Amino acid sequence: MAEVMRPDGTIIHYEVYGEGNSEIPLLLFAPGGVNSQIEFWQRSIINPIEAFSNEFTVIGMDQRHCGQSKTGLTAFNYEEAMKDQIAVLNDLGVARAHVMGGCIGCAYALRLADQAPARVAGVVMQDPVGLDETNSPETFYDMFNPTIRLCRAEGLEAVIEAAQRDPIFMQNNEAGPFAQRIHDEPLFADAVRSIRREGYIALVVEFRDGMWPPVEPYFAVNEVAVQRTYSPMLVIPGADPFHPTGIGHRICNEAPNARCLDVDARAPEKLPATLDAIRQFLRDCS
């Protein structure tokens, strides 16, 4: 267990696994949206900590606002998140890493590969999020509506009670995006109370719009950024409204050095070959 302090006071929690290739380790950006934290890899069919830490040094991190990382009452921002990721690499003395993202982790990976290409050896993406003709911004905004409705109807105490009951936003939307720290720290709950109902609602909306901005189609970057990103990419497209198949295919069509695996690459009969393909991709990029 390790932590790195950011200039704004945010504390980023990260963990290092395995004793494999430490010169070019594998940095993970977890799935889970608001809950992009190490623990969510256990819910993934492909858990890279289990699958690859026998050959590579694997770095897991809780993004700001997530898990054991501690952030103040501020809105989400991809630029700050990217700086956190670079800070973790710097804290470990890592000049260059492979990156593997799931869900929102793919958005993080695209931004890091665009803005800090020298730090990225190769990118593995499973279930990239994005906007296309099969969904809309409301697909992503809807998960924030329960906390807004609860706050308007019953006040901040109801939101705090929801967070104390279950702090995982992705399974309890009423708890809001600050639920984990409300749950863990009574003083933070007091800070939430201090901004009052309308202040909290405005902050949740700002948080939502920061995480899911209408920058089609990739949220964290636009299509020009993907077209100019030369880092090798291996993509496993998703197959649901949050992770449209077309988004994965579009990345593979637009990024100069990207290729896609099959949408059903995680089916039981294909999973061993998929793990081998990811492992070989990482070796080839080292």
C-alpha positions in Angstrom: 0.0 0.0 0.0 1.3 3.4 -0.9 0.1 7.0 -1.3 1.2 10.1 -3.1 0.1 13.6 -2.1 -1.0 16.0 -4.8 -0.6 19.8 -4.8 -4.3 20.3 -4.1 -4.2 18.1 -1.0 -5.6 15.0 -2.8 -4.1 11.7 -1.6 -3.9 9.1 -4.3 -3.8 5.5 -3.1 -1.9 2.9 -5.2 -0.6 -0.7 -4.9 2.2 -2.6 -6.6 1.9 -6.3 -7.4 4.3 -8.9 -8.7 8.0 -9.1 -9.3 8.1 -9.3 -13.1 9.2 -6.7 -15.6 9.7 -3.6 -13.5 11.5 -1.5 -16.2 8.2 -1.2 -18.1 5.4 -2.0 -15.6 1.7 -2.2 -16.3 -0.3 0.7 -14.9 -4.0 0.0 -14.4 -7.0 2.3 -14.7 -9.9 0.4 -13.3 -13.5 0.2 -14.6 -16.3 1.5 -12.6 -16.9 5.1 -13.6 -17.1 7.1 -10.4 -15.7 4.0 -8.7 -12.6 3.5 -10.8 -10.7 1.8 -8.0 -8.5 -1.2 -7.6 -11.2 -3.4 -6.1 -13.3 -3.2 -9.3 -10.8 -5.3 -11.2 -12.2 -8.2 -9.1 -15.5 -7.7 -10.9 -13.9 -7.9 -14.3 -13.7 -11.1 -16.4 -10.1 -10.1 -17.1 -8.4 -9.2 -13.9 -4.9 -8.0 -14.9 -3.6 -8.2 -11.4 -4.2 -11.9 -11.3 -3.5 -12.5 -15.0 -0.2 -10.6 -15.5 1.6 -9.9 -12.2 3.5 -13.2 -12.6 5.3 -11.6 -15.6 5.0 -7.9 -15.1 5.1 -5.5 -12.2 1.5 -4.3 -12.0 0.5 -0.9 -10.5 -3.1 -0.5 -9.4 -4.5 2.9 -8.4 -7.7 4.4 -7.0 -8.5 7.4 -9.1 -9.3 10.7 -7.3 -12.7 10.5 -5.6 -12.5 6.7 -5.6 -11.8 4.0 -3.1 -9.0 4.9 -0.6 -7.9 8.0 -2.5 -9.1 11.2 -0.7 -10.2 14.3 -2.6 -12.1 17.4 -1.4 -15.5 18.6 -2.5 -14.5 19.3 -6.0 -15.8 18.4 -9.4 -14.2 15.7 -11.6 -11.6 16.8 -14.1 -9.7 14.6 -16.6 -6.7 16.9 -16.6 -6.2 16.5 -12.8 -6.8 12.8 -13.1 -4.0 12.5 -15.7 -1.6 14.5 -13.5 -2.4 12.0 -10.6 -1.5 9.1 -12.9 1.8 10.7 -13.8 2.4 11.5 -10.1 2.1 7.7 -9.3 4.6 6.9 -12.0 7.0 9.6 -10.7 6.6 8.4 -7.2 7.8 5.0 -8.3 10.5 6.3 -10.5 8.9 4.8 -13.6 9.8 6.6 -16.8 7.5 4.5 -19.1 4.7 2.1 -18.5 2.1 -0.1 -20.3 -1.4 1.1 -19.5 -4.5 -1.1 -19.3 -7.9 0.5 -18.8 -11.4 -0.8 -18.5 -14.6 1.3 -19.1 -13.7 4.8 -18.0 -10.1 3.6 -17.6 -10.0 3.6 -21.4 -10.8 7.3 -21.4 -8.0 7.9 -19.0 -5.6 5.8 -21.1 -6.5 7.7 -24.3 -5.8 11.1 -22.6 -2.5 9.9 -21.1 -1.3 8.5 -24.4 -2.2 11.7 -26.2 -0.8 14.2 -23.6 2.2 12.2 -22.3 3.1 9.8 -25.1 6.7 9.4 -23.9 5.3 7.8 -20.7 3.2 5.2 -22.5 4.7 2.0 -24.1 1.4 0.4 -25.1 -2.3 0.5 -24.3 -4.8 -2.3 -23.6 -8.4 -1.2 -23.6 -11.4 -3.3 -22.6 -14.9 -2.0 -23.0 -14.0 1.6 -24.0 -16.7 4.1 -23.1 -18.0 6.6 -25.6 -20.8 8.3 -27.5 -22.2 7.1 -30.8 -25.6 6.6 -32.5 -26.5 3.8 -30.0 -26.6 6.0 -26.9 -26.6 9.7 -25.7 -25.2 11.8 -22.9 -28.3 10.9 -21.0 -27.2 7.3 -20.9 -24.4 8.5 -18.6 -26.2 11.4 -16.9 -29.0 9.2 -15.7 -26.9 7.6 -13.0 -26.6 11.0 -11.2 -30.3 11.7 -11.2 -31.2 9.6 -8.1 -28.9 11.6 -5.8 -30.2 14.9 -7.2 -33.8 13.8 -6.8 -33.1 12.5 -3.3 -31.4 15.7 -2.2 -34.2 17.8 -3.6 -36.9 15.7 -2.1 -35.4 14.8 1.3 -32.3 17.0 1.8 -28.7 16.3 2.4 -29.2 14.1 5.4 -30.9 11.6 3.2 -27.9 11.6 0.8 -25.5 11.2 3.7 -27.6 8.3 5.1 -27.6 6.6 1.6 -23.8 7.0 1.5 -23.4 5.5 5.0 -25.6 2.6 4.0 -23.7 1.7 0.8 -20.9 3.9 -0.4 -20.4 2.3 -3.8 -22.0 4.9 -6.2 -22.3 2.4 -9.1 -24.6 0.2 -7.1 -26.3 2.9 -5.1 -26.7 6.1 -7.2 -28.6 7.9 -4.4 -25.4 8.0 -2.4 -23.7 10.4 -4.9 -20.2 10.7 -6.2 -18.7 11.6 -2.8 -20.2 8.6 -1.0 -17.1 6.8 -0.1 -15.5 9.6 1.8 -18.8 10.5 3.4 -19.0 6.9 4.6 -15.5 6.8 5.8 -15.1 10.2 7.5 -17.7 11.9 9.7 -15.8 15.3 9.3 -16.2 15.0 5.5 -19.9 14.4 6.0 -20.0 17.6 8.0 -18.3 19.4 5.1 -21.0 18.2 2.7 -23.7 19.5 5.1 -22.0 22.9 5.1 -22.5 23.5 1.4 -26.3 23.0 1.7 -28.8 21.4 -0.6 -28.5 23.6 -3.7 -24.7 23.8 -3.4 -24.5 20.1 -3.3 -26.8 19.6 -6.3 -24.8 22.2 -8.3 -21.5 20.3 -7.4 -23.0 17.0 -8.5 -24.0 18.4 -11.8 -20.5 19.9 -12.3 -19.0 16.5 -11.4 -21.3 14.7 -13.8 -20.4 17.1 -16.7 -16.7 16.8 -15.9 -16.8 13.0 -16.1 -19.1 12.7 -19.1 -18.6 15.9 -21.1 -20.2 16.0 -24.6 -16.9 15.7 -26.3 -17.8 13.1 -28.8 -16.9 10.3 -29.0 -14.4 9.6 -26.3 -15.1 12.0 -23.4 -11.5 12.5 -22.3 -10.2 13.4 -25.8 -11.7 14.1 -29.2 -11.2 12.1 -32.4 -8.2 14.2 -33.5 -6.3 13.1 -30.4 -6.9 9.5 -31.2 -5.9 10.0 -34.9 -2.5 11.4 -33.8 -1.8 8.8 -31.0 0.9 6.4 -32.2 1.1 4.3 -29.1 0.3 0.6 -29.9 -3.2 -0.2 -28.8 -5.0 -3.5 -28.3 -8.8 -3.0 -27.9 -11.5 -5.4 -26.7 -14.8 -3.6 -27.7 -17.7 -3.6 -25.4 -21.3 -4.5 -26.2 -23.7 -2.4 -24.2 -25.0 1.3 -24.1 -22.1 2.5 -21.9 -19.5 0.7 -23.9 -20.7 0.6 -27.5 -19.1 -1.9 -29.9 -18.8 0.9 -32.4 -16.6 2.9 -30.1 -14.0 0.1 -29.8 -14.1 -0.3 -33.6 -13.7 3.4 -34.2 -10.6 3.6 -32.0 -9.1 0.7 -34.0 -10.0 2.4 -37.3 -8.7 5.9 -36.3 -5.6 5.2 -34.1 -2.6 4.5 -36.3 -1.3 1.5 -34.3 -4.5 0.0 -32.9 -6.1 -3.4 -33.5 -9.3 -5.0 -32.1 -10.0 -8.4 -30.7 -13.4 -9.9 -31.1 -16.3 -8.5 -29.1 -16.7 -12.0 -27.6 -13.0 -12.3 -26.8 -13.9 -12.9 -23.1 -16.2 -15.8 -23.8 -15.1 -18.8 -21.8 -13.9 -20.7 -24.8 -11.9 -17.7 -26.1 -10.6 -16.3 -22.8 -7.3 -18.2 -22.6 -6.3 -17.1 -26.1 -7.3 -13.5 -25.3 -5.1 -13.5 -22.2 -2.2 -14.9 -24.3 -2.8 -12.2 -26.9 -2.7 -9.4 -24.2 0.4 -10.9 -22.7 2.2 -11.1 -26.1 1.1 -7.6 -26.9 2.7 -6.3 -23.7 5.9 -8.3 -24.4 6.1 -6.8 -28.0 5.7 -3.3 -26.7 8.4 -3.7 -24.0 
